[in-house]
Amino acid sequence: MLTLKTSETPSPPKHSLTPSSRKKITQKISMPLTTRAHPSSDKYIRLSEKPRLIKSTYIPSCTRTLTKDPKQLTPKFTLSSAPQPHTKLKKPLPKTPSIFWNAKTIFKKPPSIIPKRSLLIKIPEPYQTSKPNENPLKSYQARTQTGFTNGKTKSHNQDTYLTLENYNQSSHQHLFGIFDGHGLFGHEVSNFVKKILPAYLSKSLPDNFKGPGLSIHALAEIPEIFNKCFFSIQEALISHPHIDITYSGTTNCLVYINGKTCICANVGDSRAVIGRYTDDWEPIELSQDHKPEKTEEKCRIEKLGGRVEPFFDPLTRKYVGPFRVWIKNQQLPGLAMSRSFGDVLAASVGVICQPEVFIHTFTKDDKFFIIASDGVWGVLDSIGCVKIISGFYEEGNVQGAADTLMGKVLDIWNKKDNSVDDITFIIVFL
C-alpha cells in the first residue's frame, strides 16, 4: 500500500501561478498569425484567413533599357543554344544606359508627341494617307475639379470621367466619357453609370465590332446598339435599392473609337468637340446640347404634360436663369436639360435617356478632340476651347494644354460669379 508523507508539500493547483512560473509559461505561448492584439484593450481582432486584394493607385517603378549600339545588346537564346542552368558567364555583361520610370515621372512628364513638320506646312498627299485600321490615339489627359460656393468647397464632386484605352482588349478600340451628376445624389448616379456602362456596352456590341474598321452594315446598327445599352442602364438605376433618382440624375457624353471611326452618344448638356486644322483652327462639334427650349425637345415635353420655362421669382415677378423642365402645375423638378439618366420625376413629363448618336470618321485634319461637362461650356464656347488647346498641340504637350485650360476656366468662373461649377474634361491628341 502506498502512503503519502505529510511532511511534503502538495503541488500547487494549475490555476495558481507564481510570478516566476507565469513568466516561464507565457514565453511558450505563440499567437497565431490570424489574430492581432488591440493596443488599447485586451480584446483580439480576428482577421480574415484568406488574403484580400487591396486596390491602390501606386504605380510600381520599372526599368526600361535603351541602347543605340547593337553590339551591346545581349543575344536572345533559342531552345537549342540556351545555356545550362549552372553555367556561369566568364565576362560580365556590358552596362547599358537605363531610364527609370516611376509614379512621379509618369504624371509630371508624360510622353510628348512632337510633329515632324509644322502645321503651317502642307504635307504631301502620299505621307498623309494611312491604313483604315490604324490607331489614331496618341496621348490624352483628364482633369476634374470640385466646385465651390461662397468660398467653400462643395461636399461632393458630382462630375466623373471614364478613360479606357484598348477597350475590349483591342488595340484599335478606346472609350472616353464624361458624366455630370445633378441633384442631391447626383454623385452617386454619375459614379454608378460610369461603373456599369463599359460592361453594358460591351455586351451590346455585336461580333462584327471586334475587328478593326466597321462595315456599312455595322454602322447601320449603331443607333440601336447604343439605345439598347442606355435603356438597360436606366432600368438598372430604377431597380437600384440604394440610390434615390427621384430628383437626381446624370448626363453622359460618350466617345467610342474603333479604328478611324468615332461614335459619339450624348445624353444631356456635356459636349464633345474636335479641333480641326486646315487653313486655320476650327471646332467640329460631335454632339449637341439637349436643352429643353429646343423645338423638338420642347414639343415632346409639352405633349407629355410638362412645361418649359425659366424659374419664376415671386419676389421680383421675373423669370430668372435658363429654361427648365417643370410639371404642369408644380414648381418641380426644374431640370435644366431635356435628356438624362435617372430623374424619374422629370421622366414622367418627357425627359428621356435616349442618346443622340453621331458617327464621324477621323481625317488627317482632325488633330484632337475634347469632351467636357457644362462646367467648361458654361464659360467657354467651342472655338475658344479649341484655340486654347491648339497652342500646345504642335509641341505635343497635352499636359500643358490640360493645365492651361483648367486655369482659364477657373479664372473666368471666379470673375463671373462667386460660385464655381464642377469642372471635368478629357483632351485627346490624335
C-alpha positions as CSV (number, residue, x, y, z in Angstrom):
1,M,0.0,0.0,0.0
2,L,1.2,3.5,-1.0
3,T,1.2,6.2,1.7
4,L,1.7,9.9,1.4
5,K,4.2,11.7,3.6
6,T,2.7,14.5,5.5
7,S,5.9,16.4,5.6
8,E,6.0,17.0,1.8
9,T,4.0,20.0,0.5
10,P,1.5,19.2,-2.2
11,S,2.0,20.7,-5.7
12,P,0.0,23.9,-6.4
13,P,-3.1,23.7,-8.4
14,K,-2.9,24.6,-12.1
15,H,-4.7,27.9,-11.7
16,S,-2.4,29.3,-9.1
17,L,0.8,30.6,-10.7
18,T,3.7,32.4,-9.1
19,P,5.3,35.4,-11.0
20,S,8.3,33.3,-12.0
21,S,6.2,30.4,-13.2
22,R,3.8,32.7,-15.1
23,K,6.8,34.1,-16.9
24,K,8.0,30.7,-18.0
25,I,4.6,29.7,-19.3
26,T,3.9,32.9,-21.2
27,Q,7.2,32.6,-23.1
28,K,5.9,29.4,-24.6
29,I,2.6,30.9,-25.8
30,S,2.7,31.8,-29.5
31,M,0.0,34.0,-31.0
32,P,-1.5,32.7,-34.3
33,L,-0.9,34.7,-37.5
34,T,-4.6,35.3,-38.0
35,T,-5.0,37.3,-34.7
36,R,-3.7,40.7,-33.6
37,A,-4.0,42.2,-30.2
38,H,-5.6,45.6,-30.0
39,P,-3.1,48.1,-28.3
40,S,-5.8,49.8,-26.2
41,S,-7.6,46.7,-24.8
42,D,-7.3,43.0,-24.1
43,K,-9.6,42.2,-27.0
44,Y,-8.4,40.3,-30.0
45,I,-9.3,41.3,-33.6
46,R,-9.8,38.3,-35.8
47,L,-8.5,39.0,-39.4
48,S,-9.6,37.1,-42.5
49,E,-7.6,34.0,-43.1
50,K,-7.9,34.5,-46.8
51,P,-5.7,37.2,-48.3
52,R,-7.6,40.2,-49.6
53,L,-6.7,42.3,-52.7
54,I,-6.2,45.9,-51.8
55,K,-6.6,48.3,-54.6
56,S,-4.0,51.1,-54.8
57,T,-3.2,54.0,-57.1
58,Y,0.6,53.4,-56.6
59,I,2.4,52.5,-59.7
60,P,5.4,50.4,-59.1
61,S,8.6,51.5,-60.8
62,C,10.0,49.6,-63.6
63,T,13.2,49.8,-65.7
64,R,13.4,50.2,-69.4
65,T,16.8,49.8,-71.1
66,L,17.7,51.9,-74.1
67,T,20.8,51.5,-76.3
68,K,21.9,52.6,-79.7
69,D,24.9,50.3,-80.1
70,P,23.7,46.9,-81.5
71,K,26.9,45.2,-80.2
72,Q,25.9,46.0,-76.6
73,L,22.6,44.1,-76.9
74,T,22.6,40.7,-75.3
75,P,21.8,37.9,-77.7
76,K,18.4,36.2,-77.5
77,F,18.9,32.5,-76.7
78,T,16.9,29.8,-78.5
79,L,16.0,26.4,-77.2
80,S,18.9,24.8,-78.9
81,S,21.5,27.3,-77.8
82,A,20.2,28.1,-74.3
83,P,22.8,28.0,-71.5
84,Q,22.7,25.3,-68.9
85,P,21.2,26.3,-65.5
86,H,24.5,26.1,-63.7
87,T,26.8,27.6,-66.3
88,K,28.5,30.9,-65.4
89,L,29.3,33.7,-67.7
90,K,33.1,34.4,-68.0
91,K,32.7,38.1,-68.7
92,P,30.1,40.4,-67.2
93,L,27.5,41.9,-69.5
94,P,28.2,45.4,-70.7
95,K,26.3,48.1,-68.8
96,T,23.8,50.0,-70.8
97,P,22.1,53.3,-70.0
98,S,18.7,53.0,-68.4
99,I,15.8,55.2,-67.7
100,F,13.8,54.7,-64.5
101,W,10.1,55.4,-64.7
102,N,8.1,55.7,-61.5
103,A,4.8,57.3,-60.5
104,K,6.2,60.8,-60.2
105,T,7.8,60.9,-63.7
106,I,4.7,59.3,-65.3
107,F,2.4,62.1,-64.0
108,K,4.9,65.0,-64.2
109,K,6.4,64.2,-67.6
110,P,4.0,62.4,-69.9
111,P,5.4,61.2,-73.2
112,S,5.2,64.1,-75.7
113,I,4.2,63.8,-79.3
114,I,6.1,66.3,-81.4
115,P,5.1,66.6,-85.0
116,K,7.9,66.2,-87.5
117,R,6.6,69.2,-89.6
118,S,4.8,72.4,-88.7
119,L,1.1,72.5,-89.1
120,L,1.5,75.5,-91.3
121,I,3.3,73.4,-94.0
122,K,1.2,71.2,-96.2
123,I,2.4,67.6,-96.1
124,P,2.5,65.8,-99.4
125,E,-0.5,63.6,-100.0
126,P,1.4,60.2,-100.0
127,Y,2.5,60.9,-96.4
128,Q,-1.0,61.8,-95.3
129,T,-2.7,58.6,-96.2
130,S,-3.0,55.9,-93.5
131,K,-4.4,52.5,-93.1
132,P,-8.1,52.2,-92.2
133,N,-7.4,50.2,-89.1
134,E,-4.6,52.5,-87.8
135,N,-4.9,53.5,-84.2
136,P,-5.3,57.3,-84.2
137,L,-4.8,57.8,-80.5
138,K,-1.5,59.4,-79.5
139,S,-1.9,60.8,-75.9
140,Y,-4.6,62.1,-73.6
141,Q,-5.1,63.9,-70.3
142,A,-8.1,64.2,-68.0
143,R,-8.9,66.7,-65.3
144,T,-11.6,67.2,-62.7
145,Q,-12.1,69.9,-60.2
146,T,-14.7,70.1,-57.4
147,G,-16.7,73.3,-57.5
148,F,-17.3,75.7,-54.6
149,T,-19.9,78.2,-53.4
150,N,-19.2,81.4,-51.4
151,G,-15.6,80.3,-50.9
152,K,-16.4,76.8,-49.6
153,T,-15.7,73.7,-51.5
154,K,-18.8,71.5,-52.3
155,S,-19.2,68.3,-50.3
156,H,-19.1,66.2,-53.4
157,N,-17.7,66.4,-56.9
158,Q,-20.7,65.3,-58.9
159,D,-18.7,65.0,-62.1
160,T,-16.6,62.0,-63.1
161,Y,-14.9,60.7,-66.2
162,L,-14.1,57.5,-68.0
163,T,-10.9,56.7,-70.0
164,L,-10.4,53.1,-71.3
165,E,-7.6,52.6,-73.7
166,N,-7.6,49.3,-75.6
167,Y,-11.2,48.8,-74.8
168,N,-12.5,45.2,-75.1
169,Q,-8.8,44.1,-75.1
170,S,-8.4,45.6,-78.6
171,S,-5.6,47.9,-79.5
172,H,-7.9,49.8,-82.0
173,Q,-10.8,50.4,-79.6
174,H,-11.0,53.1,-77.0
175,L,-13.7,54.5,-74.8
176,F,-13.9,58.0,-73.2
177,G,-16.8,59.5,-71.3
178,I,-17.9,62.5,-69.2
179,F,-20.7,62.1,-66.5
180,D,-22.1,65.3,-64.9
181,G,-24.4,64.5,-62.0
182,H,-27.1,66.8,-60.6
183,G,-29.5,66.7,-57.7
184,L,-28.9,65.6,-54.1
185,F,-27.5,62.2,-55.1
186,G,-26.0,63.2,-58.4
187,H,-22.5,62.0,-57.5
188,E,-23.9,58.5,-56.7
189,V,-25.8,58.3,-60.0
190,S,-22.8,59.5,-62.1
191,N,-20.4,57.1,-60.5
192,F,-22.8,54.2,-60.8
193,V,-23.4,54.8,-64.6
194,K,-19.6,55.2,-65.1
195,K,-19.1,51.8,-63.4
196,I,-21.6,49.7,-65.3
197,L,-21.5,51.4,-68.8
198,P,-18.4,49.7,-70.2
199,A,-19.8,46.2,-69.4
200,Y,-23.3,47.1,-70.7
201,L,-21.8,48.5,-74.0
202,S,-19.5,45.5,-74.5
203,K,-22.4,43.2,-74.0
204,S,-24.5,45.2,-76.6
205,L,-21.8,45.3,-79.3
206,P,-22.1,42.5,-81.9
207,D,-19.2,40.4,-83.1
208,N,-18.7,42.5,-86.2
209,F,-17.4,45.3,-84.0
210,K,-14.5,43.3,-82.7
211,G,-12.3,43.6,-85.8
212,P,-10.6,46.8,-87.0
213,G,-12.8,49.0,-89.1
214,L,-16.6,49.0,-89.3
215,S,-18.6,47.9,-92.3
216,I,-21.7,49.7,-93.7
217,H,-23.9,47.1,-92.1
218,A,-22.2,47.6,-88.7
219,L,-22.6,51.4,-88.9
220,A,-26.4,51.0,-89.6
221,E,-26.7,49.1,-86.3
222,I,-25.0,51.7,-84.2
223,P,-28.1,53.8,-83.1
224,E,-30.0,50.7,-82.0
225,I,-26.9,49.3,-80.1
226,F,-26.5,52.5,-78.0
227,N,-30.2,52.9,-77.4
228,K,-30.3,49.4,-76.0
229,C,-27.3,50.0,-73.8
230,F,-28.6,53.3,-72.4
231,F,-32.1,52.0,-71.7
232,S,-30.6,49.0,-69.9
233,I,-28.6,51.4,-67.7
234,Q,-31.7,53.4,-66.9
235,E,-33.5,50.2,-65.8
236,A,-30.6,49.3,-63.6
237,L,-30.8,52.7,-62.0
238,I,-34.5,52.4,-61.4
239,S,-34.1,49.0,-59.7
240,H,-31.1,50.0,-57.6
241,P,-32.1,49.7,-53.9
242,H,-29.8,52.3,-52.5
243,I,-29.8,55.3,-55.0
244,D,-32.7,57.7,-55.0
245,I,-33.2,59.0,-58.5
246,T,-36.4,60.9,-57.9
247,Y,-34.8,64.2,-58.3
248,S,-31.2,63.1,-59.1
249,G,-29.5,62.1,-62.4
250,T,-26.5,62.5,-64.6
251,T,-25.6,63.5,-68.2
252,N,-23.3,61.4,-70.3
253,C,-21.2,62.3,-73.3
254,L,-19.6,59.1,-74.6
255,V,-17.0,58.7,-77.4
256,Y,-16.3,55.2,-78.7
257,I,-13.4,54.9,-81.1
258,N,-12.9,51.9,-83.4
259,G,-10.0,52.5,-85.8
260,K,-10.7,55.7,-87.6
261,T,-14.4,55.6,-86.8
262,C,-15.5,57.9,-84.0
263,I,-19.0,57.3,-82.5
264,C,-20.4,59.9,-80.0
265,A,-23.5,59.1,-78.0
266,N,-24.8,62.1,-75.9
267,V,-27.4,62.5,-73.3
268,G,-27.6,66.0,-71.7
269,D,-25.5,69.1,-71.9
270,S,-22.0,67.7,-71.8
271,R,-20.3,68.1,-75.2
272,A,-17.5,66.6,-77.4
273,V,-15.7,68.9,-79.9
274,I,-13.0,68.1,-82.5
275,G,-10.1,70.6,-83.1
276,R,-9.6,70.6,-86.9
277,Y,-6.8,72.5,-88.7
278,T,-7.0,73.3,-92.5
279,D,-6.1,76.9,-93.2
280,D,-7.0,77.8,-89.6
281,W,-8.3,76.2,-86.4
282,E,-12.0,75.4,-86.3
283,P,-14.2,73.4,-84.0
284,I,-16.3,70.4,-85.2
285,E,-18.9,69.6,-82.7
286,L,-19.5,65.8,-82.3
287,S,-22.6,66.3,-80.1
288,Q,-25.4,68.8,-79.4
289,D,-26.6,70.0,-76.0
290,H,-30.0,68.8,-75.1
291,K,-31.7,72.0,-73.8
292,P,-35.4,72.0,-73.1
293,E,-36.1,75.1,-75.1
294,K,-35.1,73.4,-78.4
295,T,-38.2,72.9,-80.6
296,E,-38.0,69.1,-80.8
297,E,-37.3,68.7,-77.1
298,K,-40.0,71.2,-76.0
299,C,-42.7,69.6,-78.2
300,R,-42.1,66.2,-76.6
301,I,-42.1,67.5,-73.1
302,E,-45.3,69.6,-73.5
303,K,-47.0,66.7,-75.3
304,L,-46.4,64.5,-72.2
305,G,-47.8,67.1,-69.7
306,G,-44.8,69.1,-68.8
307,R,-43.9,72.8,-69.3
308,V,-40.7,74.5,-70.3
309,E,-39.8,78.0,-68.9
310,P,-37.2,79.6,-66.6
311,F,-37.7,79.8,-62.9
312,F,-40.2,82.5,-61.9
313,D,-39.1,84.6,-58.9
314,P,-42.3,85.6,-57.0
315,L,-40.4,88.5,-55.2
316,T,-39.2,90.2,-58.4
317,R,-42.1,88.9,-60.6
318,K,-39.5,88.0,-63.2
319,Y,-38.1,84.9,-64.9
320,V,-34.6,84.0,-63.8
321,G,-32.0,81.6,-65.2
322,P,-32.1,79.1,-68.0
323,F,-35.1,77.2,-69.4
324,R,-36.1,74.3,-67.2
325,V,-38.5,71.3,-67.2
326,W,-41.4,71.5,-64.8
327,I,-44.5,69.5,-64.0
328,K,-47.6,71.3,-65.4
329,N,-49.0,72.7,-62.1
330,Q,-46.0,72.5,-59.8
331,Q,-42.6,74.0,-59.4
332,L,-40.9,70.6,-59.7
333,P,-38.4,69.3,-60.7
334,G,-36.8,72.3,-62.5
335,L,-34.3,70.3,-64.6
336,A,-32.2,72.4,-67.0
337,M,-31.8,69.6,-69.6
338,S,-34.2,67.5,-71.6
339,R,-32.3,64.2,-71.6
340,S,-30.5,62.4,-68.7
341,F,-30.1,59.2,-66.8
342,G,-32.2,58.9,-63.6
343,D,-34.6,61.8,-62.9
344,V,-37.7,59.7,-62.5
345,L,-40.0,62.6,-61.8
346,A,-38.7,64.5,-64.9
347,A,-39.0,61.4,-66.9
348,S,-42.8,61.3,-66.3
349,V,-43.0,64.6,-68.3
350,G,-40.8,63.7,-71.3
351,V,-37.2,63.7,-70.1
352,I,-35.6,60.7,-71.8
353,C,-32.4,58.8,-71.7
354,Q,-32.3,58.0,-75.4
355,P,-28.9,59.1,-76.7
356,E,-28.3,61.2,-79.8
357,V,-25.7,59.3,-81.8
358,F,-23.2,60.9,-84.2
359,I,-20.8,59.0,-86.4
360,H,-17.6,60.6,-87.6
361,T,-14.5,59.4,-89.5
362,F,-11.2,60.9,-88.4
363,T,-9.3,62.7,-91.2
364,K,-5.7,64.0,-91.5
365,D,-7.0,67.5,-90.5
366,D,-8.5,66.3,-87.2
367,K,-5.8,67.0,-84.6
368,F,-7.5,66.4,-81.3
369,F,-10.9,66.3,-79.5
370,I,-12.1,67.3,-76.1
371,I,-15.1,66.0,-74.0
372,A,-16.2,68.3,-71.2
373,S,-19.1,68.9,-68.8
374,D,-21.0,72.1,-68.6
375,G,-18.5,73.4,-66.1
376,V,-16.4,74.2,-69.1
377,W,-19.0,75.0,-71.7
378,G,-20.8,77.3,-69.3
379,V,-17.9,79.8,-69.6
380,L,-16.2,78.9,-72.9
381,D,-17.6,78.2,-76.3
382,S,-16.2,75.6,-78.7
383,I,-13.9,77.8,-80.7
384,G,-12.4,79.4,-77.6
385,C,-11.7,76.0,-76.1
386,V,-10.1,74.8,-79.4
387,K,-7.9,77.9,-79.6
388,I,-6.5,77.3,-76.1
389,I,-5.6,73.6,-76.8
390,S,-4.2,74.3,-80.3
391,G,-1.3,76.3,-78.9
392,F,0.0,73.1,-77.2
393,Y,-0.8,70.6,-80.0
394,E,2.2,71.4,-82.2
395,E,4.5,70.9,-79.2
396,G,2.8,67.7,-78.3
397,N,2.3,69.0,-74.7
398,V,-1.1,67.5,-73.8
399,Q,-0.4,68.1,-70.1
400,G,0.2,71.8,-70.6
401,A,-3.0,72.0,-72.6
402,A,-5.0,70.5,-69.7
403,D,-3.4,72.7,-67.1
404,T,-3.9,75.9,-69.1
405,L,-7.5,75.1,-69.9
406,M,-8.3,74.3,-66.3
407,G,-6.7,77.6,-65.1
408,K,-8.5,79.6,-67.8
409,V,-11.9,78.1,-66.9
410,L,-11.4,78.7,-63.1
411,D,-10.3,82.3,-63.8
412,I,-13.4,83.0,-65.8
413,W,-15.7,81.4,-63.2
414,N,-14.1,83.5,-60.4
415,K,-14.6,86.7,-62.3
416,K,-18.1,85.8,-63.4
417,D,-19.7,84.7,-60.1
418,N,-18.8,83.8,-56.5
419,S,-19.5,80.2,-57.2
420,V,-17.7,77.6,-59.4
421,D,-19.4,74.6,-61.0
422,D,-17.7,71.2,-61.0
423,I,-15.2,71.1,-63.9
424,T,-14.3,68.0,-65.8
425,F,-12.8,67.4,-69.2
426,I,-10.7,64.9,-71.3
427,I,-8.3,66.1,-74.0
428,V,-7.2,63.5,-76.6
429,F,-4.4,64.2,-79.1
430,L,-4.8,62.4,-82.5
